[in-house]
Amino acid sequence: MWAVLTFVHVYLFCFVVVLWSLSRSCLLEDTDTLTQILSYHVVGGAVRSSDLTDGQTVDTLAENADVNVTIVENSDNSTTFRVNQAQVVSPDVMAFNGVIHVIDQVLVPAGFDAAAFLAECQETSSPSASPVPAATLNIAETAMLNEDLETLVTAINAADLLDELSGDELLTVFAPTDGGFEALPEGLLTCLLDDTATLARILKYHIVAGEFKSDSLADGQELTTLDGTNVTVSVQATSVFINKALVVEADIQALNGVVHLIDTVLLPPDVNVTEYLENCADGDDDNTSAAMTIRAFIMAPVTMLMMVAIGVVFPFYS
């Protein structure tokens, strides 16, 4: 069960980190310590900034570990919130199952010796070891931890394709970057987030059954997607294109296949964007709030990592 879904019935108060100051490599290899640290950023209950008081102590999901809240009223009538030594830089980011407060540094539980942890990690790690060993995450998890795929992860959640990308079947995913989604015609992504059937079809047009690494792609090759239509591979010198999308990063290995990052969203040949947008504009706007809820899933990779890691510890917390 994905952490995002595991917590559907639980309100959470998350201190989400924008600066990852500890060694990610060591923590990703020590999931028990990683889980303890990330659990230290999560509190049961939807606690908004207006609910916090100066000097308040808040229990976290980490065992026997709480955080201290400091509130300072500034001369310009603004208010500064701190959690331990971390400043809240963006409070009250609402999600369907709670609230997020973005902070500017990682919270470390009392008693955790970061210097000793890093020293021990460096002694036991091979110099040539990869920070994240190959094929330890499935395709969905791999996307969640890639900072260039936040919009794709949002779309995957909206289209209910998490299970399909987390299964045992080998897949090849041509994953559009955030920049690729930004290049879509204005309003198209919003319409698609409201029209999850079409969104799912477009996303499946980026997925091929089987594992096709870059060395198995050839000029003129056609690959049948899960949408049932084909994409065409073009090789020009050292560049590889899928239809007209450039592969900007190839061969990101996952447990259940391989991911290639592309710079453009692929659209099935029978999708008429102009007509689709006209129909969308003429449609009912009552689903706007639903789309806003879906878009709340656009989170920093560290946030996704938090949810995955905590889900490992509390898989039945629902």
TORMARMI-862287 format. One record per atom (N, C-alpha, C, O, CB): residue in one letter; x, y, z. Coordinates in steps of 0.05 Angstrom, whole numbers, plus 5000, padded with zeros to 4 digits. Last residue first. Glycine has a CB too. Example, Ala and Ser with C-alpha at 12.3 -4.5 7.8 and 13.67 -1.06 7.14 Angstrom:
BEGIN
s525749555142 s527349795143 s525850015157 s526850235161 s528249885114 a526448865156 a524649105156 a526449345156 a528549345169 a522649115181 
END
This chain:
BEGIN
s492450595185 s490250695168 s487750745185 s485750835174 s489750505144 y497950285184 y496950525199 y494850655181 y495550825164 y499350725205 f500649875163 f497849815170 f496650055185 f494550025197 f497649565186 p505950035155 p504349955132 p501349915138 p499749905120 p505549705120 f509950375182 f507250365190 f505450275167 f503550415160 f506350625201 v514950315156 v514750265185 v511850225194 v511250055211 v515950485201 v513950445104 v515350195109 v514950115138 v514649875145 v518250215103 g511850955108 g510050745100 g511250465105 g509750275110 g509250765071 i516351245117 i514551205139 i512650985133 i511850835151 i513051465146 a518551235065 a520051115087 a518151065111 a518450845123 a522251305095 v514551485034 v515351215028 v516651085052 v516050855059 v517251205004 m514551995058 m512151835058 m512751545053 m511551365065 m510151945038 m519852175048 m518752155075 m516451965076 m516251795094 m517952425086 l519952184993 l521651995007 l520751955035 l520751725046 l524552085007 m516452604985 m515752334976 m517352124990 m516251914998 m516052314946 t519753005006 t517152945018 t516152675011 t515152525027 t515153155010 v524053004971 v524552924999 v521852855013 v521852675030 v525953145014 p521653194924 p522452914926 p522952824954 p522452594961 p524952864910 a515853594940 a518753574936 a519553274938 a518253134954 a520353744956 m509553484908 m511253514931 m514153484924 m514853364903 m510553304953 i503453504887 i506053594877 i507753664900 i507453874912 i505753844857 f498553394909 f500553184911 f503153264899 f505053104900 f499452934897 a495153804898 a496553814924 a498653604927 a500353614945 a494553804947 r492553664853 r495053804849 r496553844875 r498853914875 r494554074836 i487953444875 i489853264862 i492553404860 i494653284865 i488853194834 t485453904893 t486253704912 t488353514900 t490253444913 t483853534921 m484454164845 m486354284864 m487254094885 m489554094893 m484954524878 a480853814823 a483453844810 a485453964829 a487753894829 a483254004785 a476653904858 a477853644856 a480553654844 a482453524854 a476053444841 s475354434845 s476454374872 s477754104872 s479754064886 s474254384892 t473354374793 t475854524798 t477054454825 t479454424827 t475254824796 n468754144776 n470853964785 n473454104792 n475453974797 n471453754764 d465354504755 d464854424783 d467054244794 d467254204818 d462254274785 d465254704705 d467554784722 d467354674750 d468954754767 d467855084722 d463554344647 d462754434674 d465254484690 d467154334689 d460954224688 g466254574583 g465154384603 g464454514629 g464854754633 g467054164607 d468754894549 d465854904548 d464554734570 d462154744574 d464854824521 a474054754557 a473155034565 a470155054566 a469055214581 a474355234545 c473954244535 c474554284564 c473454554573 c472254574594 c477554254570 n473154354482 n471154204496 n471454234527 n469554244541 n471353904489 e477954624472 e475454764468 e473154624483 e471454744496 e474754774438 l481754224483 l481654464500 l479054614497 l477954724516 l484054644493 y480453874441 y480253784468 y480054024487 y478354024505 y482653614476 e481854174396 e479054094400 e478554014429 e476454074441 e478253854382 t487354214405 t485654454402 t482754394408 t481454534423 t485954574374 v489153684407 v489353854430 v487554094428 v486254164448 v492253944433 n486953094390 n486853364378 n486853564401 n484753604413 n484353394359 v489652484388 v488852684407 v489152964394 v491353044388 v490552674433 d491752094355 d488952174351 d487952374371 d485552444371 d487151924352 p496951994372 p496552134346 p493652224342 p493152414327 p497351964324 p498252164441 p497351974420 p496552114395 p495452344396 p495051794431 l503752544460 l500852544457 l500152344435 l501252354414 l499752824450 l508852624508 l507952494484 l504952484483 l503652434503 l509052194482 v512153194531 v509953004536 v509052884509 v508453034490 v507553144551 t519253234529 t516653314518 t514553104526 t515252864527 t516853344487 d524153034543 d523753324547 d520953414538 d520353654540 d525853474533 i524852434583 i524552574557 i523652864563 i522552924584 i522552424539 l528451924615 l527252184617 l527152314590 l529152314575 l528852364637 h526851254621 h528451444605 h527051714608 h524651734603 h528651354575 v527350694664 v526050964659 v527951124642 v530351144648 v525351104686 v525850004667 v527750214663 v526150474656 v524050464644 v529750144640 g523749494715 g524149594688 g526149824687 g527949844704 g521549684677 n522949394769 n521149284749 n521349404722 n519449424707 n518249314759 l526949664796 l526549374801 l524849244779 l525349014771 l525149334828 a530450084749 a528550044771 a528249734774 a529049584757 a525850184766 q535250534722 q534450264728 q532550254752 q532850394771 q536850084733 i535250954672 i534950964701 i533750704710 i531350654705 i533251214710 d536651034616 d537450794631 d537450844662 d539350774675 d540150704623 a538051724602 a537251454595 a538051254617 a539751304633 a538551374568 e535752364593 e537252194612 e536251904607 e533851854610 e536852284642 v533352574549 v535352744563 v536852594584 v538952674593 v533952984575 v530852434488 v531652294513 v533852454526 v536052464516 v532451994508 l526252874459 l529052804463 l529452654489 l528352744510 l530853054462 a520652744420 a521652804447 a524452704450 a525052474443 a519852674468 k518052584375 k519652834373 k520952914400 k522053124403 k518053054363 n518751924384 n517252114368 n518952364365 n521152344354 n514352174381 i524251974420 i521751814420 i519651994408 i518852184420 i521051714450 f531052004402 f528452134404 f526251914405 f526451714392 f527952324380 v537752084420 v535551894416 v532952044420 v532652194440 v535751644436 s544152274396 s541552344408 s539452134401 s539452024379 s540652624399 t548852214369 t548752114397 t546052164411 t545752114434 t551052234413 a545852144308 a548552164321 a548352054349 a547951814352 a549452464322 q539651994322 q541052184306 q543752244320 q543752384340 q539352444302 v534551544321 v537251584331 v538751764312 v539051704288 v538751304334 s527851474341 s529751584321 s532451624335 s532651734357 s528651854310 v522251064350 v524951134359 v526551244336 v526551134314 v526350894372 t515451184358 t517651124340 t520251234351 t520351454361 t517051254312 v509950844389 v511751074388 v514150984371 v514750744368 v512751154417 n503250604376 n506150584375 n507450854378 n506451064370 n506950454349 t497750424419 t498850544396 t501850554398 t503050504419 t497750834393 g496250214468 g495550054444 g496550174418 g496350054397 g492650024442 d497850404515 d495450534503 d494550384478 d492250424469 d496150824495 l502550164524 l500250054538 l497650184529 l495550084535 l500650094568 t505650164458 t505250254485 t502950124498 t501449984485 t504950564485 t510349864417 t507549884423 t507149954452 t508249814470 t506149614417 l515350184379 l514750044404 l511750084410 l510750304408 l516450154428 e519550154323 e516950224334 e516350044358 e516649804358 e514750184312 q525650414299 q524250214314 q521550314324 q521350554332 q525950124338 g528650814275 g526350714261 g524750504276 g522650414266 g527250594235 d534550614307 d533250814290 d530950684274 d531350484261 d535350944271 a533550244369 a534750284342 a533150484326 a530750524330 a534950004327 l535250034434 l533650204417 l535050254390 l537450304390 l532950464431 s538649784467 s536849604451 s534949774434 s533149654421 s535249424470 d541350154495 d542949994476 d541149804459 d542149684440 d545149844490 s537550344530 s538350514507 s539850354486 s539550404462 s540050744516 k532849814545 k534950004552 k535950134527 k535250054504 k537349854567 f526849604555 f528349694532 f530349904541 f529750134543 f526449804509 e522949104580 e525149284587 e526849354563 e528149174552 e526949164610 g515749084575 g518448984570 g520549194577 g519949434580 g518748904541 a511049544549 a511549284563 a514249184555 a515049184532 a509249084556 v511650234557 v511950004539 v512349754555 v513949764574 v514250044518 i508750864564 i509550624577 i509550394557 i507550354542 i507750554601 h506351314545 h509151344552 h510351084563 h512651074570 h509551564572 y501151204541 y502551234515 y505551274520 y507051274501 y501351484500 k499451234592 k500050964582 k501450974555 k502850784547 k497450804580 l498451784593 l500651684609 l501451404599 l503751334597 l500051674639 i493851804561 i496251944553 i498751834567 i500851794555 i496052244557 r490351514594 r490951414567 r493551544557 r495251404545 r488651474547 a490051834639 a491151554641 a491951454614 a493951324611 a489051364654 l487552284616 l490252304628 l491552034630 l493852004623 l490052434656 t482552084603 t484352164582 t487252184592 t489052114578 t483452434570 a480851984656 a480851764636 a482751834613 a484351664605 a477951714626 t481052464684 t483152264690 t483152024670 t485151894667 t482652154718 d480253054678 d479352844660 d481352614662 d483052574645 d479152944630 d482953404710 d480053374715 d478953134699 d476853024707 d478553624706 l487853374689 l487653294717 l484653274725 l484053124744 l488953504735 l486753584638 l487353294641 l487153204670 l486252984675 l490253244631 c486154134650 c483853974639 c484353674643 c482553524650 c483554034609 t491354254667 t489054284685 t486654124676 t485353984692 t488254584687 l494254154620 l494653984643 l492354014663 l491553814675 l497354064657 l492054564586 l491754274580 l492154104604 l490553914609 l493754194558 g493055094598 g490554974606 g490254684602 g488454554613 g488355114592 e497355204544 e496155314568 e493455184573 e491755174556 e495855614566 p500854634519 p499154864515 p497754944541 p497054774557 p497054804493 l506954444554 l504354374543 l502654634538 l503154834551 l502754184561 a511454574581 a511354654553 a508654584539 a508254654516 a513554524537 e510954344630 e510654634628 e510354724600 e509254934595 e513054764641 f512253814617 f509453884624 f508954184622 f506854274614 f508753784652 g517753884609 g516053784587 g513153844592 g511653924574 g516453484584 g519454034659 g519654224637 g517954144613 g516854314600 g522554254628 d518853554687 d517153784693 d517153994671 d515054114665 d518053914720 t519553044636 t520553204658 t518453424664 t516553464649 t523253324652 p516452434619 p516752714614 p517652864639 p516652824661 p514152834603 a519251814611 a518151984631 a518552284625 a520852374625 a519351914659 f517851234586 f519051484575 f517751704591 f515451784586 f518551514544 v519050614615 v517450864617 v519051094605 v521351144613 v516750924647 t518149944607 t519850164600 t518150414600 t516050424587 t521150114571 l517249384653 l516249604637 l518549794629 l520549814643 l514049754652 l515648754677 l517748924668 l516549134648 l515049064630 l520048764654 e511248654731 e511648644702 e513748844694 e513749074702 e508948704688 d510348734785 d512648564778 d513148564748 d515348484739 d512148284787 g508449424801 g508149134800 g510648994791 g512849104789 g505949064781 s508249964799 s509549844823 s509549534822 s510549404840 s508249934848 l505250154759 l508050214758 l509650094781 l512050134783 l508450514756 e500249984776 e501249884751 e504249924749 e505649764738 e499850014728 d499550294823 d499750004825 d501049884800 d502649704801 d497049874830 l499150814801 l501350744819 l501750444820 l503950344819 l500750854847 l495251034770 l497050844757 l499350754775 l501250624766 l498250964732 d491251424776 d491051164790 d492750954776 d491850724772 d488151074792 a491651934757 a490651734738 a490451454750 a489751264737 a492451724714 a493852194801 a491152274792 a489952054774 a487552004775 a491252534777 n498951944804 n497051924826 n494151974816 n492351824823 n497752124849 i500952124755 i500751834760 i498751784783 i497051604781 i503551714767 a501052684763 a499352564742 a498852264747 a496652164743 a500552614714 t504952714803 t502252814807 t500252694788 t498152604796 t502153124805 v509252514775 v508252364798 v505452454805 v503752294812 v510152414822 l509852924737 l509152654728 l508052494751 l506052344748 l511552514716 t511453334770 t508953354757 t507953084747 t505653024748 t509053554733 e516553134787 e514453194807 e511653204794 e509753104805 e515053454821 l521353004763 l518852854755 l516552914774 l514752744777 l519452564754 d526153184779 d525153284754 d522453174746 d521453234724 d527253224732 e527552924825 e526653204828 e525653324802 e524353534802 e528853374839 n525652294841 n527052444820 n525852734820 n523452774815 n526752314792 l522651984874 l525152084885 l526752244864 l528952334870 l526851854895 m518351824843 m517851984867 m520452124877 m520352344888 m516651824889 a520851474806 a519751734798 a519351924821 a519952164819 a517051694783 t521951044840 t524151184827 t523251464817 t524651654819 t525151024803 e516850884854 e518550994875 e520851154862 e521551364872 e519650774893 a515150694803 a513750914816 a515451044838 a515451294840 a511150804829 i518950284793 i518750514776 i517350754789 i518250974787 i517350444750 n522050084856 n520550034832 n520250294816 n521250504825 n517749924839 l528850024879 l526250164879 l524750094854 l525950044833 l526650464881 t533449774869 t532349734896 t529649864899 t528249824918 t534249854917 a536749814822 a534549624824 a533749564853 a533449324861 a535249364810 a542950024848 a541149974825 a539049764833 a539549584848 a542749874801 p543350394908 p544050164892 p541950114870 p539650164874 p544249914910 v544851034914 v542450874914 v542950634896 v542950654871 v539951034904 p550451144911 p548751244933 p546151094935 p545251034958 p548251534929 s554650584895 s552750774886 s551050874909 s550350714927 s550950654864 a561450504914 a558650434917 a556850654907 a557450894911 a558050364947 s566750584914 s565450574888 s562450524889 s561150494869 s566750374870 p568250554967 p568550804953 p567150814926 p566351034917 p571450864948 s563450225009 s565450204988 s565750464973 s563750594968 s564749974969 s562450395077 s561550405049 s563850375031 s566050485035 s560150675044 t564550405127 t563450155119 t562550155089 t562149945078 t561050085135 e566350925134 e568250695139 e567250435127 e568750275117 e568750665168 q561951225125 q564151255106 q566151025110 q567550955090 q565551515110 c558851085170 c557951025143 c560251025123 c560450845106 c555751225135 e561951285212 e561550995210 e560650915182 e561450715171 e559450905231 a561451835200 a564151705201 a563851405198 a565451275183 a565551775227 l556051915203 l557351955177 l560051815177 l560851695157 l557752255171 f555251815258 f553751665238 f555151675211 f555551475198 f550851765235 a558452205282 a559151925286 a557751755265 a558951555255 a558351835314 a555552665264 a558352625257 a559252335260 a560552235242 a560152805275 a550452595287 a550752595258 a553652545250 a554152395230 a549752855246 d547752275336 d550352395331 d550952375301 d551852165291 d552652245347 f541852365369 f542952265343 f545552415338 f545552665335 f540952305320 g540052625413 g541552385417 g542752265392 g544352085393 g539852185430 a534152865384 a536152895406 a537452625410 a536152415409 a534852995432 p533352825313 p532552765340 p534752795360 p537152745353 p531452475341 v533553365269 v535053135278 v534253075307 v534453245324 v538153175276 l530653655213 l530553615242 l531853355250 l531353145238 l527553625252 v533754015161 v532853755171 v532853755201 v534653855214 v534753535161 q531154675144 q533254485150 q532054225161 q529754215170 q535254605171 d526755005134 d529255055120 d531554875127 d533854915118 d530055335124 i520154735121 i522254845138 i524854855124 i525154715103 i522454685165 v513254775109 v515954745097 v517954875115 v517655115123 v515954865068 h508054415133 h509554655139 h512454615128 h513854435137 h509554725170 i501954145113 i504854135110 i505954415118 i504854615109 i505754055082 v496353765137 v497554025130 v500553995131 v501653845146 v496654245150 g491653275113 g493053415134 g494253675124 g493153795106 g495253245145 n489553015069 n489752865094 n491453015115 n492452885133 n491052595088 f489653375027 f487053255034 f487153105060 f485153075073 f486153065012 a493453955048 a493153705033 a490653575042 a489553645063 a495653515036 m496054615050 m493954425056 m493954185037 m494454215013 m491154565055 v500954915082 v500454805056 v498454575059 v499154365069 v503154705042 d502555215130 d499755165122 d499355095093 d497655215079 d498055395129 p508455625115 p506555475132 p503955405118 p503255525097 p505955635157 s514655645096 s512055655082 s510055485098 s509955245096 s512255535053 v518755645131 v518955835109 v516355845093 v515856035078 v521255765090 v520455585196 v518255515177 v518155725156 v517655965161 v515455495192 q527055425214 q524955625210 q522955525190 q523555405170 q526255885199 a529655005264 a528955035236 a526755245234 a524755245249 a527954765224 q530854865315 q532355095304 q531555155275 q532655335263 q535355025305 n524454705333 n527154675342 n528754915331 n527955145336 n528454405334 v521355085289 v521054825300 v523854725307 v525454685290 v519654625281 r518855755289 r521155565288 r520355305301 r518855295320 r523655685302 f515856295256 f515456035270 f518055875267 f519255865246 f513055885258 t514756975258 t516756765251 t516156515269 t516156535293 t519656865255 t510357445232 t510857245253 t512857035242 t512456935220 t508257115261 s510158165223 s510157895213 s510857705236 s511657795258 s512257855190 n510658675242 n508058545246 n507858265234 n505758135234 n505858705235 d515758845241 d514158915218 d511358775218 d509958755198 d515658845192 s517958625286 s517258905287 s515558995264 s514059195265 s519859075288 n515157955298 n517158145288 n516158435288 n513658475290 n517958065260 e514257485346 e512757695332 e514857915324 e516058035342 e510557815351 v515856805344 v516957075348 v515257275332 v514957245308 v519957095341 i515356185372 i513956385356 i514956655364 i514956735387 i510856365359 t517555515372 t518155795381 t516755985362 t516955955337 t521255845382 v516654855393 v515755075376 v516455345388 v515955385412 v512655055371 n520254255393 n519454495407 n518754715388 n520254765368 n521754585426 v518553555387 v519753805376 v518654035392 v516554025404 v519153835346 d520252905414 d518453125409 d520053365398 d522453365399 d516953205434 a520652215420 a521952455409 a519852665403 a517952615389 a523552385383 n519251665427 n520251825449 n521752075440 n523852135450 n522051655466 e519751505359 e519451405386 e520751585406 e523151645404 e520551125387 a516351955314 a518851815323 a518551735352 a517351875368 a521352005319 l511952255308 l511651965304 l514151805311 l514051565313 l510751905276 t512252745362 t512452655335 t511952355333 t511652215353 t515152725323 d509153215405 d510152945402 d510152865372 d508152925358 d508352745418 v511253865419 v509453695403 v510753425399 v513053395391 v508953835375 t510854415462 t512254165456 t510353975442 t508153925451 t513454035482 q510955125457 q509454875455 q511354635449 q513254665433 q507254895434 g513255615455 g514155435477 g512755175476 g513255005494 g513655565502 d507655925427 d510455955434 d511155775458 d509755775478 d511156245440 t503155485392 t503655685412 t506655695419 t508055495416 t502055645437 l498955325336 l501555305350 l501855535370 l500855755365 l503855305330 d494555405306 d494255235329 d496755215346 d496655115368 d493454955320 s496055695263 s494455835282 s493955665308 s493155775328 s491755905270 s498555305232 s500255495246 s498655645267 s499755715288 s501455695226 r495054675244 r495654915229 r497355105245 r497655075270 r493055055219 v495254015248 v495854245264 v496654475246 v498854475234 v498154175284 a492053465245 a492353685227 a492753935242 a490754075250 a489953705207 g495352885272 g493453105275 g494053335256 g496453385250 g493553215303 g501852685290 g499052605286 g497152845291 g497452975311 g498352375304 v507452925255 v505852925279 v503052845273 v501952925252 v505953205292 v514052855229 v511152805226 v509752785253 v510752655271 v510652555209 h519452845234 h518253075220 h515253065218 h513953235205 h519553105193 y520852375254 y521252605272 y520052855260 y519853065273 y524252645279 s520752045211 s518452035230 s518552265249 s516452355259 s518451765245 l525752155191 l523452265177 l520952255194 l519252425192 l523052115151 i528951895230 i529252175225 i526852295212 i525852505220 i531752235208 q527151365225 q527051495251 q527151795247 q525651945260 q529251395269 t528351255171 t525551255180 t525251405207 t523351555211 t524450975183 l533951275173 l532451465156 l529551485165 l528451705167 l532551365126 t535050845206 t535751115215 t534151325199 t533151515210 t538751165212 d532950435172 d532050465199 d532550745210 d530750865222 d533350255217 t535850485124 t533050565124 t531850585152 t529950735157 t531350375107 d541350645101 d540650565128 d537750655133 d537150865145 d542550695150 e541850845051 e542850575055 e542150465083 e542350225088 e545850565051 l540151345057 l538651175039 l539450885041 l537950705034 l538951275010 l544051555090 l541451515101 l539751325083 l538251165093 l539951775104 c548451595055 c548651425079 c545851365089 c545251135097 c550251555101 s546451955016 s547451695009 s547451505032 s546451285030 s550351714998 r545252425043 r543052265032 r544051985026 r542551785031 r541852395007 s547752705099 s548652545076 s546352365066 s545652175080 s551152385082 l543853285116 l545353045122 l546052895097 l545052955075 l543752865141 s540853695093 s543553755102 s545153505109 s547653525110 s543453945124 w536653885050 w537353605059 w540253615068 w542053565052 w536853395037 l531754345053 l534654325052 l535354055065 l534854015089 l535954565067 v526354285058 v527354375032 v530354365030 v531454395008 v526254645027 v522053835091 v524653945090 v525354035061 v524853885042 v526753745099 v516153925129 v517353825104 v519953975099 v519954225101 v515453845080 f512753695180 f514853895176 f516453805152 f518153615155 f516553935202 c505953525178 c508653465168 c510453705167 c509653915156 c508453345140 f501053235208 f502253495209 f505153455202 f506653345218 f501953635238 l495452855184 l498252875191 l499153165190 l498253325174 l499952705172 y489952435194 y490952715190 y493752735200 y494352645223 y489052915205 v488251855162 v489751955184 v490652245177 v491952285157 v492251775190 h486151605118 h484451635141 h485851755165 h484751765187 h483151365148 v490451595082 v487951725074 v486151785098 v484851985099 v486451545054 f495351355088 f494651565106 f492051705099 f491451925110 f496851765107 t495851005046 t495850895074 t494751105093 t493351035112 t498650805082 l496551325002 l493951195007 l493651095035 l491551095046 l493550974986 v501751485009 v499751685003 v496951575009 v495251715019 v500051784974 a504350985014 a504051155038 a501951365033 a500451435052 a506751295045 w501250434982 w502850674980 w502250855005 w500050865014 w502250834955 m501749765000 m500050005000 m501850255000 m503650275016 m498150005025 
END
